[in-house]
């Protein structure tokens, strides 16, 4: 017996939520466009050689793979759109100078990223290429905050970190690639016992590595980090960038937290990483960061920073007060003459929902969502209140 059950953590988006999601998608893309970001639509799947280029081991684990029947090569269904957009910028568009791109579409994960998370997020994001300065990071972070507000999610807090600090300590420790990957996971999870065991051979860098997961809080964390971290040019520069970002957004009344144990989502970030949190959400509602290294895999080392969010995960945070009031529909005749047809066209062009009556269908008004009716009166079609069918 068929049950028509969907796979675990894969779900339908039903009409009310689908309307909210589509409205949010349009608002986001319109906002991106107003800031000069151009829409691109990468393919849902491509060869893993390019799909995973420049990304970390965790991206590989998150990617569904299959064999292409035409070429025999392994293909992957995207788990994140950012590497694809980086490929488009570096290899397809091949522009000089600054390039701003945006996107919206589903991605697929082999496993849910957390408790109650979907394996098919609807990812919307923006990427800025060709500028290595802090101005680009701040523009992207501001855009993230603005788009959350625009779609009805109030970002209560901005969380910032800098994985260059972790990578500097790993370099000082001189550990192998496999150990560095394990350290990355332990630091992200703030698993100090596991990190302590991994850092046994880290020498003088061990104390600083173990301190990273504990360096979380307000502006005071920057001063504390300067004391407990070793003197290193990359670390000094990273702390200076975090200070500037904290100053920029605190001036807007935004609560800014520093988290030096936050290293980014897929282990390809190379500079400032950031996340937005909102009231009512147990996890970040949007994430982003700088990932200058990804473009190298496509033949061009391009400075890059961007962010993305999952619109499906945000649906519970978008209150009905933030969406257009549910509009009622107009019931129209099923067999219409030309005048009625023209009037229906005008009503739809004006934003009305017009539903044709199906003869022989004993529907109820609430089923159709109608509260008005298009009727012929004195030789003219007019809209009148609908009392019954």
C-alpha atoms as a printed R data frame, in Angstrom:
    type eleno elety resid chain resno       x      y       z
1   ATOM     1    CA   UNK     A     1   0.000  0.000   0.000
2   ATOM     2    CA   UNK     A     2   1.379  3.382  -0.981
3   ATOM     3    CA   UNK     A     3   1.576  6.010   1.707
4   ATOM     4    CA   UNK     A     4   2.911  8.898  -0.410
5   ATOM     5    CA   UNK     A     5   5.168  9.901   2.441
6   ATOM     6    CA   UNK     A     6   7.939 12.386   1.713
7   ATOM     7    CA   UNK     A     7  11.546 11.694   2.780
8   ATOM     8    CA   UNK     A     8  12.504 12.861   6.250
9   ATOM     9    CA   UNK     A     9  13.158 16.604   6.501
10  ATOM    10    CA   UNK     A    10  11.683 17.165   3.024
11  ATOM    11    CA   UNK     A    11   8.347 18.961   2.980
12  ATOM    12    CA   UNK     A    12   5.710 20.644   0.850
13  ATOM    13    CA   UNK     A    13   5.152 24.387   1.147
14  ATOM    14    CA   UNK     A    14   1.388 24.851   1.257
15  ATOM    15    CA   UNK     A    15  -0.554 27.837  -0.144
16  ATOM    16    CA   UNK     A    16  -0.439 30.285   2.783
17  ATOM    17    CA   UNK     A    17   3.277 29.752   3.458
18  ATOM    18    CA   UNK     A    18   4.025 29.606  -0.269
19  ATOM    19    CA   UNK     A    19   2.450 33.045  -0.652
20  ATOM    20    CA   UNK     A    20   4.560 34.405   2.210
21  ATOM    21    CA   UNK     A    21   7.716 32.843   0.766
22  ATOM    22    CA   UNK     A    22   7.102 34.195  -2.733
23  ATOM    23    CA   UNK     A    23   6.366 37.673  -1.391
24  ATOM    24    CA   UNK     A    24   9.599 37.597   0.637
25  ATOM    25    CA   UNK     A    25  11.556 36.381  -2.402
26  ATOM    26    CA   UNK     A    26  10.266 39.255  -4.510
27  ATOM    27    CA   UNK     A    27  11.004 41.834  -1.813
28  ATOM    28    CA   UNK     A    28  14.538 40.491  -1.386
29  ATOM    29    CA   UNK     A    29  15.334 40.457  -5.102
30  ATOM    30    CA   UNK     A    30  13.838 43.912  -5.615
31  ATOM    31    CA   UNK     A    31  15.966 45.239  -2.752
32  ATOM    32    CA   UNK     A    32  19.090 43.617  -4.183
33  ATOM    33    CA   UNK     A    33  18.333 45.131  -7.583
34  ATOM    34    CA   UNK     A    34  17.952 48.595  -6.059
35  ATOM    35    CA   UNK     A    35  21.487 48.232  -4.681
36  ATOM    36    CA   UNK     A    36  22.940 47.251  -8.059
37  ATOM    37    CA   UNK     A    37  22.999 43.447  -7.596
38  ATOM    38    CA   UNK     A    38  22.283 41.423 -10.749
39  ATOM    39    CA   UNK     A    39  20.263 38.210 -10.631
40  ATOM    40    CA   UNK     A    40  21.880 34.938 -11.732
41  ATOM    41    CA   UNK     A    41  20.271 31.488 -11.802
42  ATOM    42    CA   UNK     A    42  22.881 28.696 -11.542
43  ATOM    43    CA   UNK     A    43  21.875 25.118 -12.437
44  ATOM    44    CA   UNK     A    44  20.491 22.836  -9.755
45  ATOM    45    CA   UNK     A    45  23.283 20.320 -10.389
46  ATOM    46    CA   UNK     A    46  26.676 20.261 -12.047
47  ATOM    47    CA   UNK     A    47  29.873 18.220 -12.050
48  ATOM    48    CA   UNK     A    48  31.323 17.899  -8.572
49  ATOM    49    CA   UNK     A    49  34.725 18.999  -9.922
50  ATOM    50    CA   UNK     A    50  33.428 22.571 -10.128
51  ATOM    51    CA   UNK     A    51  30.591 22.360  -7.594
52  ATOM    52    CA   UNK     A    52  32.960 21.528  -4.734
53  ATOM    53    CA   UNK     A    53  36.000 23.481  -5.949
54  ATOM    54    CA   UNK     A    54  37.380 25.772  -3.281
55  ATOM    55    CA   UNK     A    55  35.004 24.490  -0.602
56  ATOM    56    CA   UNK     A    56  35.776 22.508   2.501
57  ATOM    57    CA   UNK     A    57  35.237 18.874   3.441
58  ATOM    58    CA   UNK     A    58  31.920 19.705   5.122
59  ATOM    59    CA   UNK     A    59  30.475 20.896   1.790
60  ATOM    60    CA   UNK     A    60  31.431 17.566   0.228
61  ATOM    61    CA   UNK     A    61  29.560 15.694   2.969
62  ATOM    62    CA   UNK     A    62  26.481 17.906   2.530
63  ATOM    63    CA   UNK     A    63  26.235 17.276  -1.231
64  ATOM    64    CA   UNK     A    64  24.045 14.615  -2.840
65  ATOM    65    CA   UNK     A    65  25.931 12.928  -5.703
66  ATOM    66    CA   UNK     A    66  24.818 10.961  -8.762
67  ATOM    67    CA   UNK     A    67  26.269  9.665 -12.016
68  ATOM    68    CA   UNK     A    68  25.568 11.571 -15.233
69  ATOM    69    CA   UNK     A    69  24.146  9.058 -17.729
70  ATOM    70    CA   UNK     A    70  25.513 11.081 -20.656
71  ATOM    71    CA   UNK     A    71  29.133 11.472 -19.590
72  ATOM    72    CA   UNK     A    72  29.603  8.928 -16.821
73  ATOM    73    CA   UNK     A    73  30.997 11.682 -14.595
74  ATOM    74    CA   UNK     A    74  29.901 12.348 -11.027
75  ATOM    75    CA   UNK     A    75  27.474 15.212 -10.591
76  ATOM    76    CA   UNK     A    76  26.273 16.906  -7.438
77  ATOM    77    CA   UNK     A    77  23.069 18.667  -6.418
78  ATOM    78    CA   UNK     A    78  24.068 21.999  -4.949
79  ATOM    79    CA   UNK     A    79  24.125 22.246  -1.166
80  ATOM    80    CA   UNK     A    80  25.057 25.924  -1.313
81  ATOM    81    CA   UNK     A    81  24.769 28.438  -4.153
82  ATOM    82    CA   UNK     A    82  27.782 30.584  -3.224
83  ATOM    83    CA   UNK     A    83  30.465 28.446  -4.972
84  ATOM    84    CA   UNK     A    84  28.337 28.399  -8.124
85  ATOM    85    CA   UNK     A    85  28.011 32.182  -8.152
86  ATOM    86    CA   UNK     A    86  31.779 32.445  -7.574
87  ATOM    87    CA   UNK     A    87  32.287 30.234 -10.643
88  ATOM    88    CA   UNK     A    88  29.979 32.461 -12.696
89  ATOM    89    CA   UNK     A    89  31.857 35.589 -11.624
90  ATOM    90    CA   UNK     A    90  35.337 34.150 -12.155
91  ATOM    91    CA   UNK     A    91  34.901 31.937 -15.187
92  ATOM    92    CA   UNK     A    92  31.712 32.963 -17.054
93  ATOM    93    CA   UNK     A    93  31.318 36.727 -16.633
94  ATOM    94    CA   UNK     A    94  35.062 37.287 -16.265
95  ATOM    95    CA   UNK     A    95  34.600 40.982 -15.423
96  ATOM    96    CA   UNK     A    96  37.207 43.369 -14.123
97  ATOM    97    CA   UNK     A    97  36.552 45.434 -11.023
98  ATOM    98    CA   UNK     A    98  33.568 45.136  -8.710
99  ATOM    99    CA   UNK     A    99  30.711 42.791  -9.576
100 ATOM   100    CA   UNK     A   100  27.492 42.425  -7.556
101 ATOM   101    CA   UNK     A   101  25.370 39.291  -8.033
102 ATOM   102    CA   UNK     A   102  22.307 37.842  -6.284
103 ATOM   103    CA   UNK     A   103  20.291 34.613  -6.455
104 ATOM   104    CA   UNK     A   104  17.233 32.779  -5.132
105 ATOM   105    CA   UNK     A   105  16.503 29.047  -5.334
106 ATOM   106    CA   UNK     A   106  16.389 25.724  -3.558
107 ATOM   107    CA   UNK     A   107  19.450 23.831  -2.351
108 ATOM   108    CA   UNK     A   108  19.601 20.257  -1.059
109 ATOM   109    CA   UNK     A   109  21.477 18.832   1.937
110 ATOM   110    CA   UNK     A   110  22.278 15.185   2.594
111 ATOM   111    CA   UNK     A   111  21.492 15.761   6.277
112 ATOM   112    CA   UNK     A   112  19.567 18.521   8.080
113 ATOM   113    CA   UNK     A   113  21.879 21.213   9.418
114 ATOM   114    CA   UNK     A   114  20.161 21.158  12.803
115 ATOM   115    CA   UNK     A   115  17.169 20.033  14.834
116 ATOM   116    CA   UNK     A   116  13.974 20.637  12.901
117 ATOM   117    CA   UNK     A   117  15.823 21.970   9.845
118 ATOM   118    CA   UNK     A   118  14.759 21.186   6.289
119 ATOM   119    CA   UNK     A   119  17.081 19.333   3.934
120 ATOM   120    CA   UNK     A   120  15.749 21.540   1.126
121 ATOM   121    CA   UNK     A   121  16.232 25.176   2.156
122 ATOM   122    CA   UNK     A   122  15.143 27.978  -0.156
123 ATOM   123    CA   UNK     A   123  18.327 30.025  -0.315
124 ATOM   124    CA   UNK     A   124  18.385 33.731  -1.140
125 ATOM   125    CA   UNK     A   125  21.651 35.660  -1.130
126 ATOM   126    CA   UNK     A   126  23.913 38.346  -2.496
127 ATOM   127    CA   UNK     A   127  27.624 38.317  -3.324
128 ATOM   128    CA   UNK     A   128  30.086 41.169  -3.926
129 ATOM   129    CA   UNK     A   129  33.264 40.439  -5.918
130 ATOM   130    CA   UNK     A   130  36.399 42.410  -6.724
131 ATOM   131    CA   UNK     A   131  36.853 44.473  -3.554
132 ATOM   132    CA   UNK     A   132  39.045 43.283  -0.693
133 ATOM   133    CA   UNK     A   133  38.413 46.250   1.596
134 ATOM   134    CA   UNK     A   134  36.274 46.442   4.696
135 ATOM   135    CA   UNK     A   135  33.777 48.672   2.854
136 ATOM   136    CA   UNK     A   136  32.585 45.626   0.896
137 ATOM   137    CA   UNK     A   137  32.084 43.576   4.077
138 ATOM   138    CA   UNK     A   138  30.089 46.383   5.663
139 ATOM   139    CA   UNK     A   139  27.949 46.838   2.517
140 ATOM   140    CA   UNK     A   140  27.023 43.154   2.496
141 ATOM   141    CA   UNK     A   141  26.269 43.098   6.226
142 ATOM   142    CA   UNK     A   142  24.096 46.205   5.895
143 ATOM   143    CA   UNK     A   143  22.267 44.619   2.962
144 ATOM   144    CA   UNK     A   144  21.589 41.509   5.048
145 ATOM   145    CA   UNK     A   145  20.108 43.563   7.880
146 ATOM   146    CA   UNK     A   146  18.054 45.676   5.464
147 ATOM   147    CA   UNK     A   147  16.572 42.680   3.632
148 ATOM   148    CA   UNK     A   148  15.582 40.989   6.901
149 ATOM   149    CA   UNK     A   149  13.743 44.131   7.955
150 ATOM   150    CA   UNK     A   150  12.118 44.454   4.540
151 ATOM   151    CA   UNK     A   151  10.622 40.954   4.595
152 ATOM   152    CA   UNK     A   152   9.360 41.370   8.150
153 ATOM   153    CA   UNK     A   153  12.093 39.748  10.253
154 ATOM   154    CA   UNK     A   154  13.580 42.069  12.830
155 ATOM   155    CA   UNK     A   155  17.301 41.350  13.285
156 ATOM   156    CA   UNK     A   156  17.880 41.810  16.990
157 ATOM   157    CA   UNK     A   157  21.598 41.104  16.919
158 ATOM   158    CA   UNK     A   158  24.605 40.926  14.593
159 ATOM   159    CA   UNK     A   159  27.193 38.297  15.442
160 ATOM   160    CA   UNK     A   160  30.690 38.703  13.928
161 ATOM   161    CA   UNK     A   161  33.838 36.609  13.893
162 ATOM   162    CA   UNK     A   162  37.046 36.194  11.910
163 ATOM   163    CA   UNK     A   163  38.327 32.708  10.908
164 ATOM   164    CA   UNK     A   164  41.672 34.232   9.895
165 ATOM   165    CA   UNK     A   165  42.480 34.235  13.604
166 ATOM   166    CA   UNK     A   166  41.872 30.484  13.823
167 ATOM   167    CA   UNK     A   167  43.883 29.848  10.657
168 ATOM   168    CA   UNK     A   168  46.777 31.943  11.946
169 ATOM   169    CA   UNK     A   169  46.869 29.858  15.119
170 ATOM   170    CA   UNK     A   170  46.692 26.609  13.127
171 ATOM   171    CA   UNK     A   171  49.641 27.779  11.018
172 ATOM   172    CA   UNK     A   172  51.577 28.638  14.174
173 ATOM   173    CA   UNK     A   173  50.714 25.194  15.567
174 ATOM   174    CA   UNK     A   174  52.061 23.472  12.448
175 ATOM   175    CA   UNK     A   175  49.415 20.702  12.478
176 ATOM   176    CA   UNK     A   176  48.502 18.604   9.439
177 ATOM   177    CA   UNK     A   177  45.434 19.237   7.259
178 ATOM   178    CA   UNK     A   178  43.343 16.459   8.816
179 ATOM   179    CA   UNK     A   179  43.988 17.719  12.348
180 ATOM   180    CA   UNK     A   180  43.239 21.281  11.251
181 ATOM   181    CA   UNK     A   181  39.867 20.152   9.853
182 ATOM   182    CA   UNK     A   182  39.041 18.396  13.134
183 ATOM   183    CA   UNK     A   183  40.080 21.498  15.077
184 ATOM   184    CA   UNK     A   184  37.788 23.588  12.878
185 ATOM   185    CA   UNK     A   185  34.803 21.368  13.704
186 ATOM   186    CA   UNK     A   186  35.610 21.326  17.437
187 ATOM   187    CA   UNK     A   187  36.049 25.105  17.568
188 ATOM   188    CA   UNK     A   188  32.768 25.707  15.716
189 ATOM   189    CA   UNK     A   189  30.994 23.339  18.131
190 ATOM   190    CA   UNK     A   190  32.775 24.950  21.100
191 ATOM   191    CA   UNK     A   191  33.838 21.453  22.119
192 ATOM   192    CA   UNK     A   192  36.786 22.413  24.326
193 ATOM   193    CA   UNK     A   193  37.601 18.841  25.514
194 ATOM   194    CA   UNK     A   194  37.893 17.628  21.906
195 ATOM   195    CA   UNK     A   195  39.853 20.713  20.918
196 ATOM   196    CA   UNK     A   196  42.202 20.244  23.871
197 ATOM   197    CA   UNK     A   197  42.990 16.712  22.783
198 ATOM   198    CA   UNK     A   198  43.566 17.776  19.174
199 ATOM   199    CA   UNK     A   199  45.797 20.659  20.250
200 ATOM   200    CA   UNK     A   200  48.203 18.513  22.258
201 ATOM   201    CA   UNK     A   201  50.856 18.964  19.571
202 ATOM   202    CA   UNK     A   202  50.074 22.637  18.957
203 ATOM   203    CA   UNK     A   203  52.877 23.893  21.179
204 ATOM   204    CA   UNK     A   204  52.661 27.546  22.183
205 ATOM   205    CA   UNK     A   205  49.486 28.004  20.106
206 ATOM   206    CA   UNK     A   206  47.504 25.550  22.263
207 ATOM   207    CA   UNK     A   207  46.445 28.075  24.894
208 ATOM   208    CA   UNK     A   208  45.219 30.521  22.270
209 ATOM   209    CA   UNK     A   209  43.347 27.810  20.346
210 ATOM   210    CA   UNK     A   210  41.556 26.702  23.510
211 ATOM   211    CA   UNK     A   211  40.656 30.324  24.250
212 ATOM   212    CA   UNK     A   212  38.857 30.900  20.924
213 ATOM   213    CA   UNK     A   213  35.552 29.165  21.813
214 ATOM   214    CA   UNK     A   214  35.393 31.205  25.041
215 ATOM   215    CA   UNK     A   215  35.949 34.574  23.385
216 ATOM   216    CA   UNK     A   216  32.305 35.514  22.983
217 ATOM   217    CA   UNK     A   217  30.542 38.646  24.142
218 ATOM   218    CA   UNK     A   218  30.454 42.377  23.598
219 ATOM   219    CA   UNK     A   219  33.084 44.953  22.791
220 ATOM   220    CA   UNK     A   220  35.147 43.895  25.808
221 ATOM   221    CA   UNK     A   221  36.023 40.634  24.012
222 ATOM   222    CA   UNK     A   222  38.246 42.557  21.592
223 ATOM   223    CA   UNK     A   223  40.414 43.858  24.417
224 ATOM   224    CA   UNK     A   224  40.530 40.435  26.046
225 ATOM   225    CA   UNK     A   225  41.478 38.784  22.735
226 ATOM   226    CA   UNK     A   226  44.344 41.211  22.242
227 ATOM   227    CA   UNK     A   227  45.772 40.005  25.566
228 ATOM   228    CA   UNK     A   228  45.359 36.244  25.210
229 ATOM   229    CA   UNK     A   229  46.208 35.853  21.502
230 ATOM   230    CA   UNK     A   230  49.808 35.874  20.267
231 ATOM   231    CA   UNK     A   231  51.300 38.840  18.440
232 ATOM   232    CA   UNK     A   232  50.711 38.205  14.749
233 ATOM   233    CA   UNK     A   233  50.037 40.618  11.897
234 ATOM   234    CA   UNK     A   234  46.999 38.694  10.622
235 ATOM   235    CA   UNK     A   235  45.472 38.501  14.086
236 ATOM   236    CA   UNK     A   236  46.056 42.216  14.693
237 ATOM   237    CA   UNK     A   237  44.401 43.085  11.359
238 ATOM   238    CA   UNK     A   238  41.460 40.787  12.060
239 ATOM   239    CA   UNK     A   239  40.798 42.382  15.447
240 ATOM   240    CA   UNK     A   240  41.009 45.843  13.876
241 ATOM   241    CA   UNK     A   241  38.371 44.883  11.278
242 ATOM   242    CA   UNK     A   242  36.052 43.500  13.953
243 ATOM   243    CA   UNK     A   243  36.450 46.728  15.940
244 ATOM   244    CA   UNK     A   244  35.470 48.824  12.897
245 ATOM   245    CA   UNK     A   245  32.389 46.685  12.186
246 ATOM   246    CA   UNK     A   246  31.317 46.821  15.818
247 ATOM   247    CA   UNK     A   247  31.551 50.617  15.755
248 ATOM   248    CA   UNK     A   248  29.653 50.863  12.439
249 ATOM   249    CA   UNK     A   249  26.583 48.875  13.486
250 ATOM   250    CA   UNK     A   250  26.479 49.773  17.159
251 ATOM   251    CA   UNK     A   251  26.030 53.376  16.013
252 ATOM   252    CA   UNK     A   252  22.747 52.231  14.374
253 ATOM   253    CA   UNK     A   253  21.454 50.826  17.640
254 ATOM   254    CA   UNK     A   254  22.109 47.236  16.572
255 ATOM   255    CA   UNK     A   255  23.377 44.846  19.237
256 ATOM   256    CA   UNK     A   256  26.711 43.478  17.999
257 ATOM   257    CA   UNK     A   257  28.365 40.420  19.529
258 ATOM   258    CA   UNK     A   258  31.906 39.175  18.955
259 ATOM   259    CA   UNK     A   259  32.414 35.415  18.587
260 ATOM   260    CA   UNK     A   260  35.966 34.350  17.776
261 ATOM   261    CA   UNK     A   261  34.861 30.706  17.823
262 ATOM   262    CA   UNK     A   262  32.511 31.371  14.883
263 ATOM   263    CA   UNK     A   263  34.380 30.237  11.761
264 ATOM   264    CA   UNK     A   264  31.682 30.271   9.076
265 ATOM   265    CA   UNK     A   265  29.340 27.682   7.647
266 ATOM   266    CA   UNK     A   266  31.214 25.604   5.037
267 ATOM   267    CA   UNK     A   267  34.874 26.156   5.906
268 ATOM   268    CA   UNK     A   268  35.690 28.286   2.863
269 ATOM   269    CA   UNK     A   269  35.480 31.704   4.522
270 ATOM   270    CA   UNK     A   270  38.763 33.615   4.610
271 ATOM   271    CA   UNK     A   271  37.863 36.873   6.365
272 ATOM   272    CA   UNK     A   272  35.086 38.401   8.423
273 ATOM   273    CA   UNK     A   273  32.123 36.069   9.021
274 ATOM   274    CA   UNK     A   274  28.807 37.226  10.377
275 ATOM   275    CA   UNK     A   275  25.319 36.082  11.283
276 ATOM   276    CA   UNK     A   276  22.028 37.745  12.122
277 ATOM   277    CA   UNK     A   277  19.776 36.611  14.965
278 ATOM   278    CA   UNK     A   278  16.157 37.530  15.572
279 ATOM   279    CA   UNK     A   279  13.633 37.264  18.372
280 ATOM   280    CA   UNK     A   280  11.858 33.913  18.265
281 ATOM   281    CA   UNK     A   281  14.640 32.093  16.411
282 ATOM   282    CA   UNK     A   282  16.923 29.603  18.146
283 ATOM   283    CA   UNK     A   283  19.542 29.781  15.397
284 ATOM   284    CA   UNK     A   284  20.919 32.390  13.023
285 ATOM   285    CA   UNK     A   285  18.401 33.686  10.467
286 ATOM   286    CA   UNK     A   286  21.117 34.666   7.971
287 ATOM   287    CA   UNK     A   287  24.840 34.004   7.594
288 ATOM   288    CA   UNK     A   288  27.680 35.283   5.476
289 ATOM   289    CA   UNK     A   289  31.346 36.091   5.240
290 ATOM   290    CA   UNK     A   290  34.384 36.777   3.119
291 ATOM   291    CA   UNK     A   291  35.667 33.905   0.948
292 ATOM   292    CA   UNK     A   292  38.506 35.230  -1.205
293 ATOM   293    CA   UNK     A   293  40.003 31.763  -1.759
294 ATOM   294    CA   UNK     A   294  37.076 30.168  -3.651
295 ATOM   295    CA   UNK     A   295  37.725 31.956  -6.958
296 ATOM   296    CA   UNK     A   296  41.231 30.485  -7.253
297 ATOM   297    CA   UNK     A   297  39.718 27.132  -8.175
298 ATOM   298    CA   UNK     A   298  38.139 28.759 -11.234
299 ATOM   299    CA   UNK     A   299  41.291 30.438 -12.482
300 ATOM   300    CA   UNK     A   300  40.819 33.877 -10.917
301 ATOM   301    CA   UNK     A   301  41.623 34.823  -7.344
302 ATOM   302    CA   UNK     A   302  38.799 37.291  -6.716
303 ATOM   303    CA   UNK     A   303  38.088 39.091  -3.471
304 ATOM   304    CA   UNK     A   304  34.567 38.072  -2.437
305 ATOM   305    CA   UNK     A   305  32.063 38.549   0.359
306 ATOM   306    CA   UNK     A   306  28.380 37.675   0.608
307 ATOM   307    CA   UNK     A   307  25.517 36.298   2.663
308 ATOM   308    CA   UNK     A   308  22.551 33.968   2.328
309 ATOM   309    CA   UNK     A   309  19.383 33.101   4.210
310 ATOM   310    CA   UNK     A   310  16.777 30.348   4.080
311 ATOM   311    CA   UNK     A   311  13.338 31.812   3.382
312 ATOM   312    CA   UNK     A   312  11.578 28.591   4.403
313 ATOM   313    CA   UNK     A   313  13.145 28.751   7.851
314 ATOM   314    CA   UNK     A   314  12.065 32.389   8.202
315 ATOM   315    CA   UNK     A   315   8.372 31.775   7.494
316 ATOM   316    CA   UNK     A   316   7.379 31.356  11.182
317 ATOM   317    CA   UNK     A   317   9.074 34.698  11.952
318 ATOM   318    CA   UNK     A   318   7.164 36.606   9.274
319 ATOM   319    CA   UNK     A   319   3.937 37.511  11.018
320 ATOM   320    CA   UNK     A   320   0.697 37.876   9.111
321 ATOM   321    CA   UNK     A   321   0.830 41.548  10.105
322 ATOM   322    CA   UNK     A   322   3.898 41.860   7.882
323 ATOM   323    CA   UNK     A   323   2.171 40.289   4.863
324 ATOM   324    CA   UNK     A   324  -0.540 41.821   2.711
325 ATOM   325    CA   UNK     A   325  -4.027 41.313   4.123
326 ATOM   326    CA   UNK     A   326  -5.575 38.247   2.551
327 ATOM   327    CA   UNK     A   327  -7.562 39.609  -0.362
328 ATOM   328    CA   UNK     A   328 -10.965 38.177  -1.085
329 ATOM   329    CA   UNK     A   329 -11.895 37.172  -4.600
330 ATOM   330    CA   UNK     A   330 -14.580 38.129  -7.074
331 ATOM   331    CA   UNK     A   331 -16.822 35.389  -8.448
332 ATOM   332    CA   UNK     A   332 -17.439 35.773 -12.194
333 ATOM   333    CA   UNK     A   333 -19.712 33.978 -14.683
334 ATOM   334    CA   UNK     A   334 -18.369 30.785 -16.212
335 ATOM   335    CA   UNK     A   335 -19.690 31.342 -19.744
336 ATOM   336    CA   UNK     A   336 -18.756 34.968 -20.340
337 ATOM   337    CA   UNK     A   337 -19.445 37.286 -23.208
338 ATOM   338    CA   UNK     A   338 -16.780 39.648 -24.539
339 ATOM   339    CA   UNK     A   339 -17.824 42.517 -22.245
340 ATOM   340    CA   UNK     A   340 -17.612 40.310 -19.171
341 ATOM   341    CA   UNK     A   341 -14.260 38.953 -20.288
342 ATOM   342    CA   UNK     A   342 -12.891 42.486 -20.748
343 ATOM   343    CA   UNK     A   343 -14.163 43.496 -17.311
344 ATOM   344    CA   UNK     A   344 -12.527 40.452 -15.720
345 ATOM   345    CA   UNK     A   345  -9.251 41.351 -17.447
346 ATOM   346    CA   UNK     A   346  -9.451 44.905 -16.066
347 ATOM   347    CA   UNK     A   347 -10.155 43.663 -12.551
348 ATOM   348    CA   UNK     A   348  -7.196 41.269 -12.637
349 ATOM   349    CA   UNK     A   349  -4.913 43.978 -14.016
350 ATOM   350    CA   UNK     A   350  -5.965 46.141 -11.067
351 ATOM   351    CA   UNK     A   351  -4.793 43.430  -8.671
352 ATOM   352    CA   UNK     A   352  -8.093 41.695  -7.982
353 ATOM   353    CA   UNK     A   353  -8.477 37.921  -7.832
354 ATOM   354    CA   UNK     A   354 -11.259 36.871 -10.193
355 ATOM   355    CA   UNK     A   355 -12.496 33.273 -10.103
356 ATOM   356    CA   UNK     A   356 -14.781 31.877 -12.781
357 ATOM   357    CA   UNK     A   357 -17.857 30.041 -11.571
358 ATOM   358    CA   UNK     A   358 -17.781 26.399 -12.645
359 ATOM   359    CA   UNK     A   359 -21.233 25.320 -13.722
360 ATOM   360    CA   UNK     A   360 -22.387 22.153 -12.041
361 ATOM   361    CA   UNK     A   361 -19.978 22.655  -9.116
362 ATOM   362    CA   UNK     A   362 -21.853 23.161  -5.862
363 ATOM   363    CA   UNK     A   363 -19.094 25.175  -4.181
364 ATOM   364    CA   UNK     A   364 -19.411 27.268  -1.082
365 ATOM   365    CA   UNK     A   365 -18.358 30.895  -0.899
366 ATOM   366    CA   UNK     A   366 -15.571 30.186   1.593
367 ATOM   367    CA   UNK     A   367 -14.166 27.482  -0.682
368 ATOM   368    CA   UNK     A   368 -13.669 29.975  -3.469
369 ATOM   369    CA   UNK     A   369 -12.610 32.753  -1.114
370 ATOM   370    CA   UNK     A   370 -15.133 35.093  -2.744
371 ATOM   371    CA   UNK     A   371 -16.939 37.985  -1.084
372 ATOM   372    CA   UNK     A   372 -18.071 39.802  -4.268
373 ATOM   373    CA   UNK     A   373 -19.604 38.871  -7.584
374 ATOM   374    CA   UNK     A   374 -19.424 40.198 -11.133
375 ATOM   375    CA   UNK     A   375 -22.990 40.533 -12.396
376 ATOM   376    CA   UNK     A   376 -24.813 42.046 -15.363
377 ATOM   377    CA   UNK     A   377 -27.050 44.905 -14.284
378 ATOM   378    CA   UNK     A   378 -28.802 47.357 -16.559
379 ATOM   379    CA   UNK     A   379 -26.624 46.241 -19.474
380 ATOM   380    CA   UNK     A   380 -23.308 46.709 -17.616
381 ATOM   381    CA   UNK     A   381 -21.115 44.304 -15.663
382 ATOM   382    CA   UNK     A   382 -20.564 45.536 -12.104
383 ATOM   383    CA   UNK     A   383 -19.105 44.119  -8.894
384 ATOM   384    CA   UNK     A   384 -21.569 43.646  -6.049
385 ATOM   385    CA   UNK     A   385 -21.336 42.014  -2.598
386 ATOM   386    CA   UNK     A   386 -21.784 38.256  -2.719
387 ATOM   387    CA   UNK     A   387 -24.291 37.012  -0.159
388 ATOM   388    CA   UNK     A   388 -24.661 33.442  -1.389
389 ATOM   389    CA   UNK     A   389 -23.952 31.228  -4.320
